[in-house]
Amino acid sequence: MSRPRVLLRLHQAEKAYGERVLFKKADFWLTSLERAALVGPNGAGKSTLFQILCGRQPLDQGRLLRLSDVRVFYLPQDFRPPAGTVYGLAYATTPLHRAELELQHTPPEYAGEAWSRIRELSFWKGRVARTLAEFGLSELWDQSTEKLSGGEAVRLGLAMAFLSGAEVLLLDEPTTHLDLRMRLRLEELLLAYPGAVGLISHDRALLRRVASTVYHLEAGQLLRLPGGYRAYLQERERIRRTLEKAR
């Protein structure tokens, strides 16, 4: 049986703001189909770690390793979409749109292959409509993103994440603006997603149902616990003792 492919990895990573150390000598990795929850107290550096994983912030020390064919979609907690319409941005996220853009730069002798690829990906048009509806945006297709409420903007961000086809999704507090129906649908989408997922969330029900691995970040230490969120809860006292010894 082949080992799961590691899609991205932090190796011996360190990050600090002045004298405040967020983490040191930290190792983090995501494998294909893994669902990893990142937990810890507020202010521990969870969002910063995700921003480093997607390349938005640099490391002070250590290495970020990512396979060349791996794309990462990061949804920050305070997501605000760029200017455009709801449908236009959702469609622009899809592999179909990327293939259409590639066609514009394809030499004529290879255009046939490019068109074949576009035809193979044509199902994404229907998926855009379904995904927008699942996040309560079906009535806002032509709405300017500048007029979206905070909740609508985050729901659009979630739709874009699942339409991206990225090998890795990094989602920071994705359930904040979702009703119960949308939360349950989000769980289904996360479990069915064909790539890896990293989650920061205070929604314990979501973590119990979805997470296969838990990372705990606190006091500059990052600990990995396989076995899901229930296993993590059973290990919390040991984690507390480990962190106290490290201080």
TINUFI-509989 format. One record per residue: x, y, z of N, C-alpha, C in turn; residue in three letters. Coordinates in steps of 0.2 Angstrom, whole numbers, padded with zeros to 4 digits, always signed. Layout:
<papas>
XYZXYZXYZALA...
</papas>
This chain:
<papas>
+0004-0006+0000+0000+0000+0000+0004+0006+0000MET+0003+0011-0005+0008+0017-0005+0006+0022+0000SER+0011+0025+0002+0010+0030+0007+0007+0037+0004ARG+0003+0040+0008-0001+0046+0006+0005+0051+0004PRO+0003+0055-0002+0008+0060-0004+0008+0066+0000ARG+0013+0069+0002+0014+0075+0006+0013+0081+0001VAL+0008+0085+0002+0007+0090-0003+0011+0097-0001LEU+0011+0098+0005+0015+0104+0008+0018+0102+0015LEU+0023+0106+0016+0027+0104+0023+0030+0110+0025ARG+0030+0112+0032+0034+0116+0035+0039+0112+0039LEU+0045+0114+0038+0051+0110+0042+0055+0115+0046HIS+0055+0113+0053+0059+0117+0058+0057+0124+0057GLN+0051+0126+0057+0049+0133+0055+0049+0137+0062ALA+0051+0144+0061+0050+0148+0066+0047+0155+0064GLU+0043+0158+0068+0040+0164+0067+0039+0168+0073LYS+0041+0174+0073+0040+0179+0079+0039+0186+0077ALA+0036+0189+0082+0035+0197+0081+0038+0200+0087TYR+0044+0202+0086+0048+0205+0091+0050+0200+0096GLY+0048+0200+0102+0050+0195+0107+0045+0190+0108GLU+0039+0191+0104+0034+0186+0105+0034+0181+0100ARG+0036+0175+0102+0037+0169+0098+0031+0165+0096VAL+0029+0165+0090+0023+0161+0088+0024+0154+0088LEU+0029+0152+0085+0031+0145+0085+0039+0144+0083PHE+0042+0139+0086+0049+0138+0084+0050+0130+0083LYS+0055+0129+0079+0056+0122+0077+0050+0118+0075LYS+0045+0121+0072+0039+0118+0071+0039+0114+0064ALA+0036+0108+0064+0035+0104+0058+0027+0103+0057ASP+0025+0104+0051+0018+0104+0049+0018+0101+0042PHE+0013+0096+0041+0013+0094+0034+0005+0091+0033TRP+0004+0092+0027-0003+0089+0025-0002+0084+0019LEU-0006+0079+0020-0005+0074+0015-0012+0074+0011THR-0012+0070+0005-0018+0070+0001-0024+0067+0005SER-0029+0070+0004-0036+0068+0007-0036+0069+0015LEU-0030+0072+0018-0030+0073+0025-0035+0079+0027GLU-0038+0079+0032-0042+0084+0035-0039+0086+0042ARG-0035+0092+0042-0031+0093+0048-0034+0100+0051ALA-0036+0099+0058-0038+0105+0061-0032+0108+0065ALA-0032+0115+0065-0027+0118+0069-0030+0122+0074LEU-0029+0120+0081-0032+0122+0086-0027+0126+0091VAL-0030+0129+0096-0025+0133+0101-0029+0139+0103GLY-0026+0142+0108-0029+0148+0111-0029+0154+0106PRO-0034+0159+0107-0033+0165+0103-0027+0168+0103ASN-0024+0171+0098-0018+0174+0098-0012+0170+0098GLY-0013+0163+0097-0007+0159+0097-0003+0159+0091ALA-0006+0161+0085-0003+0162+0079-0006+0157+0074GLY-0012+0155+0075-0015+0150+0070-0016+0153+0063LYS-0019+0159+0063-0020+0162+0056-0013+0164+0053SER-0008+0166+0057-0001+0167+0054+0002+0161+0051THR+0001+0155+0054+0003+0149+0051+0000+0147+0045LEU-0006+0148+0044-0010+0147+0038-0007+0152+0032PHE-0006+0158+0034-0004+0163+0029+0003+0161+0027GLN+0007+0158+0031+0014+0156+0029+0013+0150+0024ILE+0009+0146+0026+0008+0140+0022+0006+0142+0014LEU+0002+0147+0014+0000+0149+0007+0004+0154+0004CYS+0010+0156+0007+0015+0160+0004+0013+0168+0006GLY+0009+0170+0010+0007+0177+0011+0012+0180+0016ARG+0015+0176+0020+0019+0178+0025+0026+0174+0025GLN+0032+0177+0026+0038+0174+0026+0039+0170+0033PRO+0043+0165+0033+0046+0162+0039+0052+0166+0041LEU+0053+0166+0048+0060+0169+0050+0065+0164+0049ASP+0064+0157+0051+0068+0152+0050+0064+0146+0047GLN+0068+0141+0044+0065+0135+0042+0063+0135+0035GLY+0059+0130+0033+0058+0129+0025+0050+0128+0024ARG+0048+0131+0019+0041+0129+0017+0042+0125+0010LEU+0040+0119+0010+0041+0114+0004+0034+0113+0001LEU+0033+0114-0005+0027+0112-0008+0028+0109-0015ARG+0025+0104-0017+0025+0101-0024+0024+0106-0029LEU+0027+0106-0035+0026+0111-0040+0019+0111-0043SER+0016+0105-0043+0009+0105-0046+0003+0106-0041ASP+0005+0108-0034+0000+0109-0029-0002+0116-0029VAL-0008+0117-0029-0011+0124-0028-0015+0124-0022ARG-0014+0130-0019-0017+0131-0012-0022+0137-0012VAL-0028+0135-0010-0033+0141-0009-0034+0142-0002PHE-0033+0149+0000-0033+0151+0007-0039+0156+0008TYR-0043+0154+0012-0049+0158+0014-0048+0161+0021LEU-0046+0168+0021-0045+0171+0028-0052+0172+0032PRO-0051+0173+0038-0057+0174+0042-0061+0181+0040GLN-0057+0186+0038-0060+0192+0036-0060+0193+0029ASP-0062+0188+0025-0061+0188+0018-0066+0193+0015PHE-0063+0197+0010-0067+0202+0006-0065+0201-0001ARG-0069+0199-0006-0068+0197-0013-0065+0204-0016PRO-0062+0203-0022-0060+0208-0026-0066+0211-0030PRO-0065+0216-0033-0071+0219-0037-0073+0214-0043ALA-0080+0214-0044-0083+0210-0049-0090+0208-0047GLY-0092+0204-0051-0099+0201-0049-0098+0194-0045THR-0103+0192-0042-0103+0186-0038-0102+0180-0043VAL-0106+0180-0048-0105+0174-0053-0098+0175-0056TYR-0096+0181-0058-0090+0182-0062-0084+0179-0058GLY-0084+0181-0052-0078+0179-0047-0078+0171-0046LEU-0084+0168-0045-0085+0161-0044-0082+0157-0050ALA-0085+0160-0056-0083+0156-0062-0075+0157-0064TYR-0072+0163-0062-0065+0164-0063-0061+0160-0059ALA-0064+0157-0054-0060+0152-0049-0059+0145-0052THR-0063+0143-0057-0063+0136-0059-0058+0134-0064THR-0056+0128-0064-0051+0125-0069-0054+0126-0076PRO-0060+0127-0077-0062+0128-0084-0060+0135-0086LEU-0061+0140-0082-0059+0147-0084-0051+0147-0085HIS-0047+0144-0080-0040+0143-0081-0038+0140-0088ARG-0042+0135-0090-0041+0132-0097-0042+0137-0102ALA-0047+0141-0102-0049+0146-0107-0044+0151-0107GLU-0041+0153-0102-0036+0158-0102-0029+0155-0105LEU-0028+0149-0104-0022+0145-0107-0023+0145-0114GLU-0029+0144-0117-0030+0143-0124-0028+0150-0128LEU-0029+0155-0124-0027+0162-0128-0020+0162-0129GLN-0016+0158-0125-0008+0158-0126-0006+0152-0129HIS-0010+0148-0132-0008+0141-0135-0007+0142-0142THR-0001+0140-0145+0001+0140-0152-0005+0137-0156PRO-0006+0139-0162-0012+0136-0166-0011+0128-0167PRO-0005+0126-0167-0004+0118-0168-0006+0114-0162GLU-0007+0118-0157-0009+0114-0151-0016+0116-0148TYR-0019+0120-0152-0026+0122-0150-0031+0117-0150ALA-0031+0112-0154-0035+0106-0154-0035+0103-0147GLY-0029+0102-0144-0029+0099-0137-0032+0103-0132GLU-0030+0110-0133-0033+0114-0128-0041+0114-0128ALA-0044+0114-0134-0051+0114-0135-0054+0108-0132TRP-0050+0102-0133-0052+0096-0130-0053+0096-0122SER-0047+0099-0119-0047+0100-0112-0053+0105-0110ARG-0055+0110-0113-0060+0114-0111-0067+0110-0112ILE-0068+0106-0117-0074+0102-0117-0074+0097-0111ARG-0069+0094-0109-0068+0090-0103-0070+0093-0097GLU-0069+0100-0097-0070+0103-0090-0077+0107-0091LEU-0081+0106-0096-0087+0110-0096-0092+0109-0091SER-0091+0104-0087-0096+0102-0082-0096+0108-0076PHE-0090+0111-0076-0089+0116-0071-0094+0122-0071TRP-0097+0123-0077-0102+0128-0078-0108+0127-0073LYS-0111+0120-0074-0116+0118-0069-0114+0118-0062GLY-0108+0117-0061-0106+0116-0054-0106+0123-0050ARG-0104+0128-0054-0104+0135-0052-0111+0137-0049VAL-0116+0136-0053-0123+0137-0051-0125+0133-0045ALA-0123+0127-0045-0125+0123-0039-0122+0125-0032ARG-0115+0127-0033-0111+0129-0027-0114+0135-0024THR-0115+0140-0029-0118+0147-0027-0124+0146-0023LEU-0128+0141-0026-0135+0140-0022-0134+0137-0015ALA-0129+0132-0015-0128+0129-0008-0126+0134-0003GLU-0123+0139-0005-0121+0144+0000-0125+0151+0000PHE-0131+0150-0002-0136+0155-0002-0135+0161-0006GLY-0132+0160-0012-0130+0166-0016-0133+0165-0023LEU-0138+0161-0024-0141+0160-0031-0145+0166-0033SER-0147+0171-0028-0151+0177-0030-0146+0183-0031GLU-0140+0182-0030-0135+0187-0031-0130+0186-0036LEU-0131+0183-0041-0127+0181-0047-0124+0188-0050TRP-0128+0193-0051-0126+0199-0054-0124+0204-0049ASP-0124+0203-0043-0123+0208-0038-0115+0210-0038GLN-0114+0216-0037-0107+0218-0036-0104+0216-0030SER-0098+0213-0030-0095+0211-0023-0094+0217-0018THR-0094+0223-0021-0093+0228-0016-0099+0230-0012GLU-0105+0227-0014-0111+0228-0010-0113+0222-0006LYS-0108+0217-0006-0110+0211-0002-0109+0213+0006LEU-0113+0210+0010-0112+0210+0017-0106+0206+0019SER-0104+0206+0025-0098+0202+0027-0099+0195+0027GLY-0106+0193+0029-0107+0186+0028-0108+0183+0021GLY-0111+0187+0017-0111+0186+0010-0104+0185+0007GLU-0100+0189+0009-0093+0189+0006-0089+0182+0008ALA-0090+0180+0014-0087+0174+0017-0090+0168+0013VAL-0097+0168+0012-0100+0163+0009-0098+0162+0001ARG-0097+0168-0002-0094+0168-0008-0087+0165-0008LEU-0083+0167-0003-0076+0164-0003-0076+0157-0002GLY-0081+0154+0002-0082+0147+0002-0084+0143-0004LEU-0088+0147-0008-0090+0144-0014-0084+0144-0019ALA-0080+0149-0019-0074+0150-0023-0069+0144-0021MET-0068+0143-0015-0064+0138-0012-0066+0131-0016ALA-0072+0129-0015-0074+0122-0018-0074+0122-0025PHE-0074+0128-0028-0074+0128-0036-0067+0129-0039LEU-0062+0130-0034-0055+0131-0036-0052+0125-0039SER-0054+0119-0037-0050+0113-0039-0043+0113-0036GLY-0042+0117-0031-0035+0117-0028-0034+0110-0024ALA-0028+0108-0024-0026+0102-0021-0026+0103-0013GLU-0025+0109-0011-0026+0111-0003-0030+0117-0002VAL-0035+0116+0002-0039+0121+0005-0037+0123+0012LEU-0036+0129+0013-0035+0132+0020-0040+0137+0022LEU-0044+0135+0027-0050+0138+0028-0050+0141+0036LEU-0050+0147+0037-0050+0150+0043-0057+0152+0046ASP-0060+0149+0051-0066+0150+0053-0072+0150+0048GLU-0072+0145+0044-0077+0145+0039-0084+0145+0040PRO-0086+0143+0047-0093+0143+0048-0096+0149+0051THR-0092+0154+0052-0095+0160+0056-0101+0163+0053THR-0102+0163+0047-0108+0166+0044-0113+0161+0041HIS-0113+0155+0043-0117+0150+0040-0123+0148+0045LEU-0129+0147+0042-0134+0144+0046-0133+0136+0046ASP-0138+0133+0050-0137+0126+0051-0137+0122+0045LEU-0141+0123+0040-0141+0120+0034-0135+0120+0030ARG-0132+0126+0030-0126+0127+0026-0120+0124+0030MET-0120+0124+0036-0115+0121+0040-0115+0113+0039ARG-0121+0110+0039-0121+0103+0037-0119+0102+0030LEU-0120+0106+0025-0118+0105+0019-0111+0106+0018ARG-0108+0111+0022-0101+0112+0022-0097+0106+0024LEU-0100+0102+0029-0097+0096+0032-0096+0091+0026GLU-0102+0090+0023-0102+0086+0017-0097+0087+0012GLU-0096+0094+0010-0092+0096+0005-0085+0095+0007LEU-0083+0096+0013-0076+0095+0016-0075+0088+0016LEU-0079+0083+0018-0078+0076+0018-0077+0073+0011LEU-0080+0076+0006-0080+0074-0001-0075+0077-0005ALA-0071+0082-0002-0067+0086-0006-0061+0081-0008TYR-0059+0081-0015-0054+0077-0017-0046+0079-0016PRO-0046+0084-0012-0039+0086-0010-0038+0086-0002GLY-0033+0090+0000-0032+0090+0007-0035+0097+0010ALA-0037+0097+0016-0040+0103+0019-0037+0104+0026VAL-0035+0110+0027-0033+0113+0034-0039+0117+0036GLY-0040+0117+0043-0046+0120+0046-0044+0124+0052LEU-0046+0130+0053-0046+0134+0059-0053+0135+0061ILE-0055+0132+0067-0062+0133+0068-0064+0132+0076SER-0068+0136+0079-0071+0135+0085-0077+0131+0085HIS-0079+0128+0080-0085+0124+0079-0083+0117+0080ASP-0084+0115+0087-0082+0108+0089-0086+0103+0085ARG-0092+0104+0083-0096+0099+0080-0093+0098+0073ALA-0091+0103+0070-0087+0102+0063-0081+0098+0064LEU-0077+0100+0069-0070+0097+0070-0071+0089+0071LEU-0076+0088+0075-0077+0081+0077-0079+0077+0071ARG-0083+0079+0066-0085+0076+0061-0080+0075+0055ARG-0076+0080+0055-0072+0081+0049-0064+0080+0050VAL-0062+0082+0055-0054+0082+0056-0052+0075+0057ALA-0047+0073+0053-0043+0066+0054-0037+0067+0058SER-0034+0073+0058-0028+0075+0062-0029+0082+0065THR-0026+0083+0071-0026+0089+0074-0019+0092+0076VAL-0018+0098+0074-0012+0101+0077-0014+0106+0082TYR-0010+0106+0088-0011+0111+0093-0005+0116+0094HIS-0007+0122+0093-0002+0127+0093-0003+0131+0100LEU+0002+0132+0104+0002+0135+0110+0009+0137+0113GLU+0010+0143+0115+0016+0144+0119+0022+0143+0114ALA+0021+0144+0108+0027+0143+0103+0028+0136+0101GLY+0024+0131+0104+0025+0124+0102+0019+0122+0098GLN+0021+0118+0092+0016+0115+0088+0016+0107+0088LEU+0011+0104+0090+0010+0097+0091+0005+0094+0087LEU+0007+0088+0084+0003+0085+0079+0000+0079+0082ARG-0007+0078+0082-0010+0072+0085-0014+0069+0080LEU-0012+0063+0077-0017+0059+0072-0023+0056+0076PRO-0028+0055+0073-0033+0051+0076-0040+0055+0076GLY-0040+0061+0074-0046+0065+0074-0047+0069+0081GLY-0052+0073+0081-0054+0078+0086-0055+0074+0093TYR-0059+0068+0092-0060+0065+0099-0054+0062+0102ARG-0049+0060+0098-0043+0058+0101-0039+0063+0104ALA-0040+0069+0101-0036+0075+0103-0039+0077+0110TYR-0046+0077+0111-0049+0079+0117-0046+0074+0123LEU-0045+0068+0121-0043+0063+0126-0035+0064+0128GLN-0032+0068+0124-0025+0069+0125-0023+0076+0127GLU-0028+0080+0129-0027+0087+0131-0023+0088+0137ARG-0025+0084+0142-0021+0084+0148-0013+0083+0147GLU-0012+0078+0143-0005+0076+0142-0002+0082+0138ARG-0006+0085+0133-0003+0091+0130-0001+0097+0135ILE-0006+0098+0139-0005+0103+0144+0002+0102+0148ARG+0003+0096+0150+0009+0094+0154+0015+0095+0150ARG+0015+0093+0143+0020+0094+0139+0022+0101+0138THR+0017+0106+0137+0018+0113+0136+0021+0116+0142LEU+0019+0114+0148+0021+0116+0154+0029+0115+0155GLU+0031+0109+0153+0038+0107+0154+0042+0111+0149LYS+0039+0113+0143+0043+0116+0138+0044+0124+0140ALA+0040+0126+0145+0040+0133+0146+0046+0135+0151ARG
</papas>
